[in-house]
Amino acid sequence: MSRTPSDSLPDPDSTRRLLVWAIVAVALSALLTVAGGGMPVLLVGVVLVFLLWTLHDPMVTVPLIVLSQVIWLIGNYAPGGVAMLSPSKLALLLALGVWLVHALREHIPPTYAPHMLPLSLFGLVVLLGPLLTPVFDDSITGIGKYAVMFLPYLLIANLAISRRGLTIAAASLTLTATVSAGLAMVERFLPGVQLAFDGIGLGAHVDDNSLSTVIMRVTGGIGDANWFSYTMATALPLCLYWWRAYPGFWIRAAVAGAALLQFAGLIFSYTRTPMVGLAGAIVLLVWLRRIALGPVIAATVLAAATAPLWLPEGFIERFTSKQYIEEGSTPMRREIFDMALDLVMDKPLLGHGYQQYGPQFIARSTSEIGAEWERRDISGDEPAHLLRAHNLYLDIWVQHGLIGLIPLMFAYALLLRELLQIARADADSREGELAACLLACLVSFYLCGIGGHSQELKIFWIMAGLAAALRRVFWSHGPSPVPRT
């Protein structure tokens, strides 16, 4: 008979057994260390204890998944150049193994949500890419890329299926975004600190394009200033969940600090689109009555009036100057969007294949921008496939056609509907609060997609998995009340 995991901690008997196994593992490793003339075999015992711990409590793997998937600097370090030894891959394999063992042992059925059906259809389109498009090798690459996005989504959806699991997953997301924002502050204020693995490094990017002052755009260990800013804008609304669902002084103080740090990271990324995403999230939260309109208006007016005092140098110029609009990235984006429209009109149904926007742009462009990208591609500085449509929806359409775009957009819409149902079903429960804030997170992400090809951003897939787990917990366990002070 199948069952759903309880919210309690593992039972005392299994905990005692785990402690006995841990003591035996450490003792055996110590004996092997002595017998081996001091070789650090003790590390084997530490690893073994951790593996036993994950089998005892699979939720231990959730923070590992979130941290290694979201922060590229941490997740993509590959010892000896072996990709399968990177923390992100090891975390996924470990979590997959312990989930399967736990699910089979406890007879726990997999999580299902309505949005999974169109999402599966999109996955099928990706799998059929080698047959549907003429770019076999790149389509195979696309299958691999989407596999490492679908897997954390499925793992979170099937691991965080208790109230405790939801709390751990949501806390992991907020903590990871805060760590990334902290790394951004290191980039901004301690530029001498350098940390890099396999070309992915901690360090701000210099951007002096069409500005009277040189600016440093932080990346927060994610490797790209734009993706970092989308991550901050997507994660920020989740801070409101902790503020409303856990009304203790110290928790609220920590949450306020995390929110300020994430917002500072967003500002120092010097990116425009996430501001639109964050504004959309705030409007939604006002509509859902999670925040009051009056304080929002007052805070907006105060922020606008004092902006010259606290905004970093070059921020206002980058956002509002006529010179930047005429000579900066705006004209390039206009050409990129126009080319994307031409490409989707050329092959609207099946698309051109995974990461084919860049090669098609270079082949078709007659401007200096196209020539410059061709020079970068030939020199190896920036391969052609790195040039994308700078718009999530156009980028999916160019690559996978309408047969990929339509089911993915349907899945996006169903995600919002599922969360809205929970938020309205019991607005005063912790699950209702989490649903409302996740709804705002996704709206922010969708709006960020207008200005960036962010469909491969891992935080979205993890949040989608959390939304699926939340739906399962809410409709099977019922709501849990929020203590009011």
C-alpha positions as CSV (number, residue, x, y, z in Angstrom):
1,M,0.0,0.0,0.0
2,S,1.4,3.4,-1.0
3,R,1.7,6.2,1.5
4,T,2.9,9.8,1.7
5,P,5.9,10.7,3.9
6,S,5.0,12.3,7.2
7,D,6.2,15.6,8.4
8,S,7.9,14.2,11.4
9,L,11.6,13.5,11.7
10,P,12.9,9.9,11.1
11,D,11.8,7.6,13.9
12,P,14.2,7.0,16.9
13,D,14.9,3.4,16.0
14,S,16.2,4.2,12.5
15,T,18.2,7.1,14.0
16,R,19.9,4.8,16.4
17,R,20.7,2.4,13.6
18,L,22.2,5.3,11.6
19,L,24.4,6.3,14.5
20,V,25.6,2.8,15.0
21,W,26.5,2.5,11.3
22,A,28.2,5.9,11.4
23,I,30.3,4.8,14.4
24,V,31.3,1.6,12.7
25,A,32.2,3.4,9.5
26,V,34.4,5.9,11.3
27,A,36.0,3.2,13.4
28,L,36.8,1.1,10.3
29,S,38.1,4.1,8.4
30,A,40.4,5.0,11.4
31,L,41.8,1.4,11.5
32,L,42.4,1.5,7.8
33,T,44.1,4.9,8.2
34,V,46.5,3.5,10.8
35,A,47.1,0.3,8.8
36,G,47.8,2.3,5.7
37,G,50.6,4.3,7.3
38,G,48.6,7.5,7.7
39,M,46.8,7.6,4.4
40,P,43.6,9.6,4.8
41,V,41.2,6.7,4.5
42,L,39.2,8.4,7.2
43,L,37.7,10.5,4.5
44,V,36.1,7.4,3.1
45,G,34.3,7.0,6.4
46,V,33.0,10.6,6.3
47,V,31.6,10.0,2.8
48,L,30.1,6.7,3.8
49,V,28.4,8.4,6.8
50,F,27.0,11.1,4.6
51,L,25.7,8.5,2.1
52,L,24.0,6.6,4.9
53,W,22.5,9.9,6.1
54,T,21.0,10.6,2.7
55,L,19.4,7.1,2.7
56,H,18.1,7.8,6.1
57,D,16.7,11.2,5.2
58,P,16.5,12.0,1.5
59,M,15.8,15.7,2.1
60,V,19.5,16.1,3.0
61,T,20.1,16.1,-0.8
62,V,17.8,19.0,-1.5
63,P,20.1,21.8,-0.4
64,L,22.9,20.2,-2.4
65,I,20.7,20.2,-5.5
66,V,19.6,23.8,-5.2
67,L,23.1,25.2,-4.3
68,S,25.0,23.3,-7.0
69,Q,22.4,23.9,-9.7
70,V,21.8,27.6,-9.2
71,I,25.3,28.8,-8.5
72,W,27.3,27.9,-11.5
73,L,30.7,28.6,-9.9
74,I,30.1,25.9,-7.3
75,G,28.2,23.4,-9.4
76,N,30.4,23.3,-12.5
77,Y,33.8,22.7,-11.0
78,A,35.0,19.5,-12.6
79,P,38.1,17.9,-10.9
80,G,40.5,16.7,-13.5
81,G,38.2,18.0,-16.2
82,V,35.8,15.1,-15.7
83,A,32.3,16.6,-16.0
84,M,30.6,13.8,-14.1
85,L,32.7,14.7,-11.0
86,S,31.3,18.2,-10.8
87,P,29.2,18.9,-7.7
88,S,26.0,19.6,-9.8
89,K,26.2,16.2,-11.5
90,L,27.1,14.3,-8.3
91,A,24.3,16.0,-6.3
92,L,21.8,15.0,-9.0
93,L,23.0,11.4,-9.2
94,L,23.0,11.1,-5.4
95,A,19.5,12.6,-5.0
96,L,18.2,10.4,-7.9
97,G,19.6,7.3,-6.2
98,V,18.3,8.0,-2.7
99,W,14.9,9.1,-4.0
100,L,14.4,5.9,-6.0
101,V,15.5,3.7,-3.0
102,H,13.2,5.7,-0.7
103,A,10.2,5.7,-3.1
104,L,10.5,1.9,-3.7
105,R,11.1,1.0,-0.1
106,E,8.2,3.2,1.2
107,H,5.9,2.6,-1.8
108,I,5.6,6.4,-2.5
109,P,4.0,7.2,-5.8
110,P,5.5,9.9,-8.0
111,T,4.2,13.5,-7.9
112,Y,1.7,14.5,-10.6
113,A,0.4,18.0,-11.5
114,P,-1.6,19.1,-14.6
115,H,1.3,21.2,-16.0
116,M,3.4,18.1,-16.3
117,L,1.4,16.9,-19.3
118,P,2.3,19.8,-21.6
119,L,5.8,19.9,-20.1
120,S,6.2,16.2,-21.1
121,L,5.1,17.1,-24.7
122,F,7.7,19.8,-24.8
123,G,10.3,17.3,-23.6
124,L,9.2,14.9,-26.4
125,V,9.8,17.7,-28.9
126,V,13.3,18.1,-27.5
127,L,13.9,14.4,-27.7
128,L,12.7,14.3,-31.3
129,G,15.0,17.2,-32.2
130,P,17.5,15.1,-34.1
131,L,14.7,13.9,-36.4
132,L,12.7,17.1,-36.7
133,T,15.6,19.5,-37.5
134,P,18.7,19.1,-39.7
135,V,21.2,19.8,-36.9
136,F,21.7,16.3,-35.4
137,D,24.8,17.1,-33.2
138,D,23.3,20.3,-31.7
139,S,20.0,18.6,-31.1
140,I,21.8,15.9,-29.1
141,T,23.5,18.6,-27.1
142,G,20.0,20.1,-26.5
143,I,18.7,16.8,-25.1
144,G,21.6,16.7,-22.6
145,K,21.1,20.4,-21.6
146,Y,17.3,19.9,-21.0
147,A,17.9,16.6,-19.1
148,V,19.9,18.5,-16.4
149,M,17.0,20.9,-16.2
150,F,14.2,18.4,-16.0
151,L,16.0,16.2,-13.5
152,P,16.3,18.8,-10.6
153,Y,12.7,19.7,-11.4
154,L,11.5,16.1,-11.0
155,L,13.7,15.5,-7.9
156,I,12.4,18.5,-6.0
157,A,8.8,17.7,-7.1
158,N,9.2,14.2,-5.6
159,L,11.5,14.9,-2.6
160,A,9.8,18.0,-1.0
161,I,6.4,16.2,-0.5
162,S,5.9,17.0,3.1
163,R,5.5,20.3,5.0
164,R,9.1,19.8,6.3
165,G,10.2,19.1,2.7
166,L,8.6,22.3,1.4
167,T,10.3,24.3,4.2
168,I,13.7,22.8,3.4
169,A,13.4,23.4,-0.3
170,A,12.1,27.0,0.0
171,A,14.8,27.8,2.6
172,S,17.5,26.3,0.3
173,L,16.3,28.6,-2.5
174,T,16.4,31.7,-0.4
175,L,19.7,30.8,1.2
176,T,21.3,30.0,-2.3
177,A,20.1,33.3,-3.7
178,T,21.5,35.1,-0.7
179,V,24.9,33.3,-1.1
180,S,24.9,34.4,-4.7
181,A,24.2,37.9,-3.8
182,G,26.9,37.8,-1.2
183,L,29.4,36.6,-3.9
184,A,28.2,39.6,-5.9
185,M,29.1,41.9,-3.1
186,V,32.6,40.4,-2.9
187,E,32.9,41.1,-6.7
188,R,31.8,44.7,-6.2
189,F,33.7,45.7,-3.1
190,L,36.7,43.2,-3.0
191,P,37.7,43.2,-6.7
192,G,41.1,41.7,-5.8
193,V,39.4,38.4,-4.8
194,Q,39.6,36.0,-7.8
195,L,38.2,32.5,-7.9
196,A,37.7,30.6,-11.1
197,F,37.0,27.0,-12.2
198,D,37.2,25.9,-15.8
199,G,36.7,29.4,-17.1
200,I,33.7,30.1,-14.8
201,G,34.9,32.6,-12.3
202,L,34.0,35.0,-9.6
203,G,34.5,38.5,-11.0
204,A,32.5,41.4,-12.2
205,H,32.4,42.2,-15.9
206,V,33.6,45.5,-17.2
207,D,31.0,47.3,-19.4
208,D,31.9,50.7,-20.8
209,N,29.7,50.6,-23.8
210,S,28.3,54.1,-24.6
211,L,28.7,55.3,-21.0
212,S,30.7,58.2,-19.6
213,T,31.8,56.0,-16.8
214,V,33.1,52.4,-16.7
215,I,30.7,50.1,-14.7
216,M,31.4,46.7,-13.2
217,R,28.4,44.3,-13.6
218,V,28.4,41.6,-10.9
219,T,27.7,38.0,-11.7
220,G,27.3,36.4,-8.3
221,G,29.0,33.1,-9.2
222,I,26.4,32.5,-11.9
223,G,28.8,33.5,-14.7
224,D,26.6,36.1,-16.5
225,A,25.3,39.4,-15.2
226,N,22.0,39.1,-16.9
227,W,21.3,35.6,-15.6
228,F,22.4,36.6,-12.2
229,S,19.9,39.5,-12.2
230,Y,17.1,37.3,-13.4
231,T,17.9,34.9,-10.5
232,M,17.7,37.7,-8.0
233,A,14.4,39.0,-9.4
234,T,13.0,35.5,-9.4
235,A,14.1,34.7,-5.8
236,L,13.3,38.0,-4.1
237,P,9.5,37.5,-3.8
238,L,10.1,34.3,-1.8
239,C,11.5,36.5,1.0
240,L,7.9,37.7,1.6
241,Y,6.9,34.1,2.4
242,W,9.3,33.9,5.3
243,W,8.2,37.3,6.5
244,R,4.5,36.4,6.6
245,A,4.6,32.7,7.4
246,Y,7.2,32.9,10.3
247,P,6.5,36.1,12.2
248,G,9.4,35.8,14.7
249,F,11.7,38.8,15.3
250,W,15.0,37.0,14.4
251,I,13.6,35.3,11.3
252,R,12.2,38.5,10.1
253,A,15.5,40.3,10.7
254,A,17.4,37.6,8.8
255,V,14.8,37.7,5.9
256,A,15.1,41.5,5.7
257,G,18.9,41.2,5.5
258,A,18.6,38.6,2.8
259,A,16.1,40.7,0.8
260,L,18.3,43.8,1.0
261,L,21.3,41.8,-0.1
262,Q,19.5,40.3,-3.1
263,F,18.1,43.7,-4.1
264,A,21.7,45.1,-3.9
265,G,22.9,42.3,-6.1
266,L,20.1,43.2,-8.6
267,I,21.1,46.8,-8.6
268,F,24.8,46.1,-9.1
269,S,24.0,43.9,-12.1
270,Y,23.0,47.1,-14.0
271,T,20.2,45.1,-15.8
272,R,16.9,46.7,-16.8
273,T,14.5,43.8,-17.5
274,P,14.5,42.4,-13.9
275,M,13.1,45.7,-12.7
276,V,10.1,45.0,-14.9
277,G,9.9,41.5,-13.5
278,L,10.1,42.7,-9.9
279,A,7.4,45.4,-10.5
280,G,5.1,42.8,-12.0
281,A,5.6,40.5,-8.9
282,I,4.8,43.5,-6.6
283,V,1.6,44.3,-8.6
284,L,0.5,40.6,-8.3
285,L,1.2,40.5,-4.6
286,V,-0.8,43.7,-4.1
287,W,-3.7,42.1,-6.1
288,L,-3.5,39.0,-3.9
289,R,-3.5,41.3,-0.8
290,R,-0.2,40.0,0.5
291,I,1.2,43.5,0.6
292,A,-0.7,46.8,1.0
293,L,-0.9,49.3,-1.8
294,G,-0.3,52.4,0.4
295,P,3.2,51.3,1.6
296,V,4.1,50.2,-1.9
297,I,3.3,53.6,-3.3
298,A,5.1,55.4,-0.4
299,A,8.2,53.2,-0.8
300,T,8.2,53.8,-4.6
301,V,8.0,57.6,-4.2
302,L,10.7,57.6,-1.5
303,A,13.0,55.4,-3.6
304,A,12.6,57.5,-6.7
305,A,13.2,60.7,-4.8
306,T,16.4,59.5,-3.1
307,A,17.7,57.4,-6.0
308,P,20.6,59.7,-6.8
309,L,21.9,59.3,-3.3
310,W,22.0,55.5,-3.2
311,L,22.1,54.2,-6.8
312,P,25.7,53.3,-7.9
313,E,27.5,55.4,-10.4
314,G,26.4,55.0,-14.0
315,F,23.1,53.3,-13.1
316,I,20.8,56.1,-14.0
317,E,22.8,56.9,-17.1
318,R,22.6,53.3,-18.3
319,F,18.9,53.2,-17.9
320,T,17.9,56.6,-19.1
321,S,20.6,58.2,-21.2
322,K,19.8,59.0,-24.9
323,Q,23.3,58.1,-25.8
324,Y,23.0,54.6,-24.4
325,I,19.6,54.0,-26.0
326,E,21.0,55.1,-29.4
327,E,24.5,53.5,-29.2
328,G,24.4,50.9,-26.5
329,S,22.8,47.5,-26.6
330,T,19.3,48.7,-27.6
331,P,20.1,49.0,-31.4
332,M,21.7,45.5,-31.3
333,R,18.7,44.0,-29.5
334,R,16.4,45.5,-32.1
335,E,18.4,43.8,-34.9
336,I,18.4,40.5,-32.8
337,F,14.6,40.7,-32.4
338,D,14.0,41.4,-36.1
339,M,16.2,38.5,-37.1
340,A,14.4,36.2,-34.6
341,L,11.1,37.2,-36.2
342,D,12.5,36.5,-39.7
343,L,13.7,33.1,-38.5
344,V,10.4,32.1,-37.0
345,M,8.5,33.1,-40.2
346,D,11.0,31.0,-42.1
347,K,10.3,27.8,-40.1
348,P,7.4,28.5,-37.8
349,L,6.3,24.9,-37.1
350,L,9.5,22.9,-36.5
351,G,12.1,25.6,-35.8
352,H,15.7,25.6,-36.8
353,G,17.0,23.4,-34.0
354,Y,18.8,23.8,-30.7
355,Q,21.2,26.7,-30.4
356,Q,20.8,27.6,-34.1
357,Y,19.9,31.2,-33.7
358,G,23.6,32.4,-33.6
359,P,24.7,30.5,-36.8
360,Q,21.6,31.7,-38.6
361,F,22.1,35.3,-37.5
362,I,25.7,35.3,-38.8
363,A,24.8,33.7,-42.1
364,R,21.9,36.1,-42.8
365,S,23.1,39.4,-41.2
366,T,24.6,42.1,-43.5
367,S,25.3,44.5,-40.6
368,E,28.5,45.2,-38.7
369,I,27.0,43.4,-35.7
370,G,26.8,40.2,-37.8
371,A,30.4,40.7,-39.0
372,E,31.6,41.2,-35.5
373,W,29.9,38.1,-34.3
374,E,31.4,36.2,-37.2
375,R,34.9,37.4,-36.2
376,R,34.3,36.3,-32.6
377,D,33.1,32.9,-33.8
378,I,36.1,32.3,-36.0
379,S,38.6,33.5,-33.4
380,G,36.9,31.2,-30.8
381,D,36.3,34.2,-28.4
382,E,32.5,33.7,-28.5
383,P,31.1,30.7,-30.4
384,A,28.1,31.4,-32.6
385,H,25.8,29.3,-30.6
386,L,26.2,31.7,-27.6
387,L,24.3,34.4,-29.5
388,R,20.6,33.9,-28.7
389,A,17.4,35.8,-29.4
390,H,17.5,37.7,-26.1
391,N,13.9,36.8,-25.5
392,L,12.7,33.5,-23.9
393,Y,9.6,33.1,-26.1
394,L,11.3,34.0,-29.4
395,D,14.3,31.8,-28.6
396,I,12.1,28.8,-27.9
397,W,10.2,29.5,-31.1
398,V,13.4,29.8,-33.2
399,Q,14.8,26.6,-31.8
400,H,11.8,24.3,-31.4
401,G,9.1,25.9,-33.5
402,L,5.4,26.2,-32.5
403,I,5.3,22.5,-31.6
404,G,7.7,23.3,-28.8
405,L,6.6,26.8,-27.9
406,I,2.9,26.0,-27.5
407,P,3.2,23.1,-24.9
408,L,5.8,25.0,-22.9
409,M,3.7,28.1,-22.7
410,F,0.7,26.0,-21.7
411,A,2.8,24.4,-19.0
412,Y,3.9,27.9,-17.8
413,A,0.2,29.0,-17.7
414,L,-0.9,25.9,-15.8
415,L,1.8,26.5,-13.2
416,L,0.3,29.9,-12.5
417,R,-3.2,28.4,-12.3
418,E,-2.2,25.7,-9.9
419,L,-0.5,28.1,-7.6
420,L,-3.4,30.6,-7.8
421,Q,-5.8,27.8,-6.8
422,I,-3.8,27.1,-3.6
423,A,-3.3,30.8,-2.8
424,R,-7.1,31.4,-3.0
425,A,-8.1,28.1,-1.3
426,D,-6.6,29.1,2.0
427,A,-4.9,32.4,2.0
428,D,-4.1,32.3,5.7
429,S,-2.1,29.0,5.7
430,R,1.6,28.6,5.2
431,E,0.9,26.7,2.0
432,G,-1.3,29.6,0.7
433,E,1.5,32.1,1.5
434,L,4.1,30.0,-0.2
435,A,1.8,29.6,-3.3
436,A,1.3,33.3,-3.5
437,C,5.0,34.1,-3.3
438,L,5.9,31.3,-5.7
439,L,3.3,32.8,-8.1
440,A,5.0,36.2,-7.8
441,C,8.4,34.5,-8.4
442,L,7.2,32.9,-11.6
443,V,5.6,36.1,-12.9
444,S,8.9,37.9,-12.3
445,F,10.7,35.2,-14.2
446,Y,8.2,35.3,-17.1
447,L,8.6,39.0,-17.4
448,C,12.4,38.7,-17.3
449,G,12.0,36.4,-20.2
450,I,10.9,39.3,-22.4
451,G,14.5,40.7,-22.3
452,G,16.5,37.5,-22.0
453,H,16.6,33.9,-23.1
454,S,16.3,32.5,-19.5
455,Q,14.5,29.2,-20.2
456,E,17.6,27.3,-19.1
457,L,18.0,29.2,-15.8
458,K,18.0,26.5,-13.2
459,I,16.1,28.5,-10.5
460,F,13.0,28.4,-12.6
461,W,13.0,24.6,-12.9
462,I,13.6,24.2,-9.2
463,M,10.7,26.5,-8.4
464,A,8.5,24.7,-10.8
465,G,9.4,21.4,-9.0
466,L,8.6,23.1,-5.7
467,A,5.2,24.3,-7.0
468,A,4.4,20.7,-8.0
469,A,5.4,19.4,-4.5
470,L,3.4,22.2,-2.9
471,R,0.3,21.2,-4.8
472,R,0.6,17.6,-3.7
473,V,1.1,18.5,0.0
474,F,-1.7,21.0,0.1
475,W,-4.4,18.8,-1.5
476,S,-3.3,15.6,0.4
477,H,-2.4,17.0,3.8
478,G,-4.5,20.2,4.0
479,P,-3.4,23.7,5.0
480,S,-1.2,24.5,8.1
481,P,-2.1,27.7,9.9
482,V,0.3,30.6,10.2
483,P,0.9,31.7,13.9
484,R,-0.1,35.3,14.3
485,T,1.7,37.6,16.7
